[in-house]
Amino acid sequence: MVAVAEKNSKSKSSNKSLLKKNISLREIMAVELEDKDFAKSYRREKLISQISSMVYEARTSMGLTQRDLAKKINSSQSAIARLENGSGDRITSLDLLYRIAEVLELKIELNFVQI
């Protein structure tokens, strides 16, 4: 639960008292996701996070370090770290994901779903 301060609308004093209302993150997100710009940014960040997690899980399940994977795909350890941390402003290229999948002997499955 997250404590949020809200103005007490019943109070007419100049020192408006604040009430604390406990609301869940789910409730906050429901309100925030009504904003189209927020929802678009949220979906993008969620996708980046999912890709990051999938690459990390695939790499570690094969017992590879970031450096090992980078060497196998002709990239740098820092590029793998950025990918796995979800840092940077761009979503990882499909080409990079394909190279990772190939060396890990995995396939990429992609689909579109209605929002």
N, C-alpha and C positions, 0 to 999 in steps of 0.2 A: 504494500500500500504506500502511496505517496501522500504526504500531507500538503495540502494546498490552502493558502489563505484566501478567503473571500470576504468581501465587504458585507457587513450586516445591513441589509436594506431596511430593517425595522428601526435602526438607531437613528435618531435625529440630532444627536450631539455632534459638536464640532470635532471631537475626538472619536471618529468612527471606529468602533471596535471591529476587530477581525475575528472571524470564526475559523477554526481549522476543520476542514472536511477531509476525511480519508477517502481517496478514490484510487482505483487500481490503474495500472499502466494500460490495461486493456480499454478502460473507459476513456483515458486520455487519448489513446491512439484512435479510438472510434471517432472522437471529435476532430482530431487533427487530420485524419484521412478524408474527411469531407472536403478539405481544401485540395483542389486539383493539383496545384503546384507541389504541395507537400506530398501528396500521394505519389506523384510521378517521381520525385526525388527519393522517397522511401522505397519504392519498387526497384529503382536503380541500385541503391545501396544494398538492398537485400540480395539482389542478383550477384553483386560483387562479392558479398559475404559468402553466399552459397558456393560460388566458383572457388573462392579462396579455400574454403573448408574441404571441398572435394579434391582439390589438388594436394592439399596437405595430407589428407587421409590416404590418397592413392600413393603418394611418395613414401610416407612412413610405413605403410603396409608392405611395401617392397623393400624396406630396410635401407632406403637411400637417404643420404644427407642432401641438403639443398645444393651443395657443391657438386655432389655426384650427378644429380639430375641435370643441373646446369651444363655440366660437361657433356652429358649424353645428347643434349639438344642443341649444343653449340650456343650457349647463352652464358649469362653470368650468375653467380650465387646471389648477388644483390637483386637481380631481376626476379629470381624465384622468391626471394624474401618479400619483395614488394607485392608480388602476386598473392602469396600466402597471407600477407598482412592486410590485403585489401587497400593498400595505400596507393596514392596517385589519383589523378583526376579521370583516368581513362579506364574503360573496361578492357580486360585482356583480349588480345586478338584471337580470332578463331584459329589462325595459323599456329600461334604459340600453343594453344590448347591441343591442337591436332598433333604437334610434334611431341608434346608430353604424353598424350595417349598412345602414340605409336611406340615410344621407347618403353612404356610401362605395359605394353601389349593389352591395351584397353581400347574400347571404342567410345565415342561421344554420342550420346543420344540427346536430341534437342526437339522440343515441341512448343507450339504456341497454344496458349489457353486463354479463354475469355477472362477479362478482368472483372 
